[in-house]
């Protein structure tokens, strides 16, 4: 069964976002983002942070043809969206945390 999800990364208000897509990762995407942030690498540098989150999402499946992608728009039928917002914040649904709060919950 599919469990599509995305991580939406927005570095600045009113600027375009980048979406990291997983075809099967909805059950683990929150933990993937948390694991990436727990490294405390490049929290202030969203270009690197985006790649770090993507690396954790993909794990050992790097270099495969399917399963993961990068886009500039939200996929039509995702089950879960994790947002990385300006000011080092994470939002899932209506809940929002700072990076620090998110990794410590």
Kinemage of the C-alpha trace (Angstrom):
@kinemage 1
@onewidth
@group {chain A} dominant
@subgroup {mainchain}
@vectorlist {calphas} color= white
{ca unk a 1} P 0.000 0.000 0.000
{ca unk a 2} L 1.216 3.474 -0.822
{ca unk a 3} L 1.778 6.111 1.850
{ca unk a 4} L 2.715 9.225 -0.050
{ca unk a 5} L 4.102 12.191 1.852
{ca unk a 6} L 6.114 15.337 1.413
{ca unk a 7} L 8.347 17.687 3.332
{ca unk a 8} L 7.712 21.287 2.292
{ca unk a 9} L 10.707 23.525 2.894
{ca unk a 10} L 10.225 27.282 2.859
{ca unk a 11} L 13.268 29.364 3.680
{ca unk a 12} L 11.676 32.836 3.418
{ca unk a 13} L 8.087 34.099 3.668
{ca unk a 14} L 6.458 34.719 0.287
{ca unk a 15} L 9.166 32.805 -1.567
{ca unk a 16} L 8.806 29.508 -3.473
{ca unk a 17} L 9.082 26.260 -1.545
{ca unk a 18} L 10.824 22.980 -2.292
{ca unk a 19} L 8.947 19.715 -1.751
{ca unk a 20} L 10.671 16.437 -0.944
{ca unk a 21} L 8.468 13.499 -1.924
{ca unk a 22} L 8.302 9.916 -0.694
{ca unk a 23} L 5.996 7.387 -2.277
{ca unk a 24} L 5.942 5.085 0.761
{ca unk a 25} L 7.211 7.143 3.723
{ca unk a 26} L 4.151 8.635 5.437
{ca unk a 27} L 4.554 6.363 8.463
{ca unk a 28} L 8.161 7.417 9.053
{ca unk a 29} L 8.391 10.956 7.667
{ca unk a 30} L 8.008 12.691 11.037
{ca unk a 31} L 10.812 10.560 12.488
{ca unk a 32} L 12.953 11.128 9.403
{ca unk a 33} L 12.687 14.896 9.787
{ca unk a 34} L 13.333 14.614 13.511
{ca unk a 35} L 16.406 12.428 12.927
{ca unk a 36} L 17.777 14.930 10.400
{ca unk a 37} L 17.219 17.861 12.766
{ca unk a 38} L 18.736 15.997 15.726
{ca unk a 39} L 22.091 16.194 13.974
{ca unk a 40} L 21.887 19.974 14.492
{ca unk a 41} L 23.618 20.499 11.166
{ca unk a 42} L 22.939 23.606 9.105
{ca unk a 43} L 19.740 24.722 10.816
{ca unk a 44} L 20.364 28.232 9.489
{ca unk a 45} L 21.301 27.122 5.979
{ca unk a 46} L 18.185 25.719 4.328
{ca unk a 47} L 20.012 24.674 1.159
{ca unk a 48} L 22.108 22.212 3.126
{ca unk a 49} L 19.299 21.389 5.551
{ca unk a 50} L 17.078 20.374 2.627
{ca unk a 51} L 19.730 17.957 1.397
{ca unk a 52} L 20.285 16.576 4.910
{ca unk a 53} L 16.560 15.877 5.347
{ca unk a 54} L 16.396 14.283 1.897
{ca unk a 55} L 19.402 12.063 2.670
{ca unk a 56} L 17.696 10.766 5.819
{ca unk a 57} L 14.432 10.182 3.934
{ca unk a 58} L 16.123 8.217 1.152
{ca unk a 59} L 18.557 6.305 3.345
{ca unk a 60} L 19.934 3.231 1.569
{ca unk a 61} L 17.682 3.754 -1.463
{ca unk a 62} L 19.841 6.510 -2.946
{ca unk a 63} L 20.318 6.102 -6.667
{ca unk a 64} L 17.099 4.186 -7.295
{ca unk a 65} L 14.704 5.127 -10.063
{ca unk a 66} L 11.510 5.478 -8.041
{ca unk a 67} L 10.276 6.113 -4.529
{ca unk a 68} L 11.558 9.662 -3.941
{ca unk a 69} L 11.533 12.994 -5.714
{ca unk a 70} L 12.010 16.742 -5.507
{ca unk a 71} L 9.442 19.237 -6.737
{ca unk a 72} L 8.212 22.811 -6.531
{ca unk a 73} L 4.597 21.845 -5.884
{ca unk a 74} L 2.511 19.750 -3.550
{ca unk a 75} L 1.666 16.270 -4.816
{ca unk a 76} L -2.047 15.711 -5.364
{ca unk a 77} L -2.726 12.809 -3.019
{ca unk a 78} L -0.282 12.820 -0.131
{ca unk a 79} L -1.243 11.401 3.247
{ca unk a 80} L 1.079 13.579 5.304
{ca unk a 81} L 2.835 16.928 4.926
{ca unk a 82} L 5.647 18.088 7.203
{ca unk a 83} L 6.549 21.742 6.772
{ca unk a 84} L 9.914 23.316 7.512
{ca unk a 85} L 9.180 27.011 7.948
{ca unk a 86} L 11.198 30.210 8.155
{ca unk a 87} L 12.586 30.907 11.608
{ca unk a 88} L 13.579 27.274 12.237
{ca unk a 89} L 10.064 25.965 12.772
{ca unk a 90} L 8.267 22.707 11.954
{ca unk a 91} L 4.538 22.443 11.299
{ca unk a 92} L 2.447 19.297 10.945
{ca unk a 93} L -1.219 19.979 10.447
{ca unk a 94} L -2.145 22.718 12.901
{ca unk a 95} L 0.703 22.041 15.333
{ca unk a 96} L 3.885 24.082 15.161
{ca unk a 97} L 7.187 23.787 17.023
{ca unk a 98} L 10.650 25.300 16.947
{ca unk a 99} L 13.309 22.869 15.735
{ca unk a 100} L 14.473 22.482 19.337
{ca unk a 101} L 10.955 21.746 20.618
{ca unk a 102} L 10.348 19.270 17.804
{ca unk a 103} L 13.451 17.179 18.397
{ca unk a 104} L 12.859 17.137 22.173
{ca unk a 105} L 9.256 15.961 22.117
